[in-house]
Amino acid sequence: MPETAESLFIDTIIDNALTLCRELPETSGHLLLSRNIRDLRDRLSHGRLHIAVLGQFNRGKSTFINALLGKEILPTSVLPITSVPTVISYGEENECVISFSDKKEDVVISGEPEKIMTLLKTYVSEKNNPKNHRCVSEAVVRCKSSLLGHGTVIIDTPGFGSTFTHNTKTTLDILASCDAALFLLSADLPITQVEVDFLKSVIKTVPRLFFIYNKIDLLNKKELEISEQFIKDTLIKTFDFSLGVRLFPVSAKIMGGKERECDLFKKSGLAAVEKEIIEFLLREKYFTLSEALTGKFKDALTQILDALEKSRDEIVRPINEIKEKLDQIDSLEKRVNNEMSKALSLSEVEETALYEYGDKLLTMNKERVHTIALNRLNKLLDSSGGNKQHTIINSALIQLVEEIFGRMFVYFVNEQNKPLRKAAAAHIREIVKLSEKVETELGIPVDIERNLTSKIEDVEIDVSDGWGPKTPFEFASP
């Protein structure tokens, strides 16, 4: 069948996507998604239609597939048999390939169906490979059957709803790669809540779903009508199928491994399944494929985009955090500089005020010092007894001046240190407050001397050395 315009359009989109995928970082997630997209492209170009056979355990899935193929090639049992999905595709000769996820060499066998069935029992059955401890990644069966012509691929899935819960998960994982599914129900037990719950997941994943009603040979005509209606009502009520539900009644068991060409094939109901389901899917293959693969392609691209966005966020997040921190530092720097400018301006005002205060002190005390000095001088002269003792008077006068000015110096310095100390303490408080603000906003410690109060003495005028003239006093004789 020639490719439709839609499939060609999808081909182009997928090819473009694969080209872009080559630019992706080589992470395991991106490599897996890229491989999935290549698989989709390959399936579309070769027209391979993947049809999964689903059903609760003991619904007869393997028996049903054998009957459709016209070959007893898959192992069957009343117990849960399939723990690993089996992919059945066309081949000129019967062949089975078992592949492993732990890099063991493939096991390959060809020949009669019985040999293939024995190999499958060894590696695929729950009994011989519980929880897939043999690490089987895939079991592929190839055989010559008209059912498998034109790229049809049947997938036998593990049954769900048994005590082996891992089988249910395996089956759900398989559906992501399937284009349609045949859901087996069974006449020996009407539809169960387990099947209804499982269908909720199936409907979300598989674009085309068909219901097969197996084991109808167990019921008479009246019982079959009642049970079919019960199943239809349950499905319509649960899933709101606006077009209703069609069941395909079959009895796979009566085929008994006979060839498809026999009369039993039609009597069993399998001919209707092939004609109305398989042939319908083949007629609509490229539409079915494009519809199914488009959804899976979108899912793969969405996952890639999500992964890229996550990677981008992981890269951009620290950059944004740094930018935010830099903006915060810049804003804080401006505020600190503003505070420092205010402090410097204030210090200039304080410096002027200190000079003015010193001048005021000198002015206020000048007359008092003059009076004290004059009184002391008069007393000194009165006690000198005349000019004969001018040397003693000269020495006493120098001592007097130094004493008066020394006391004046101590007083003056102590008075000057009071506003100086007060101004220094105010500036220290502002510096500590500013450093605490920087630490709080940036969340980093600021290297600053905490006990700055003890440093006030460094800005005070020191009186310990006392006062003295730069050059010795010399007085003429009184």
Protein Blocks (a to p, Z undefined) as FASTA:
>chain_A
ZZdfklmmmmmmmmmmmmmmmmpccdfklmmmmmmmmmmmmmmmnopacddddddehklm
mmmmmmmnopafbccdfbdfblbdcdddddfbdcdddddfklpacdddedjfklmmmmmm
mmmpmklmgghlnopabdcdddddfklgghiacdddddehiablmlmmmmmmmmmmpcbd
cddddfkbccdfklmmmmmmmmmmmmbdcdddehklmpcfklmmmmmmmmmmmmmmmnop
anbpadddddfklnnopafkbmklmmnommmmmmmmmmmmmmmmmmmmmmmmmmmmmmmm
mmmmmmmmmmmmmmmmmmmmmmmmmmmmmmmmmmmmmmmmmmmmmmmmmmmmmmmmmmmm
mmmmmmmmmmmmmmmmmmmmmmnopaklmmmmmmmmmmmmmmmmmmmmmmmmmmmmmmmm
mmmmmmmmmmmmmmmmmmmmnopacdddfklmlmmmmmpccfklopadfbdcddddZZ
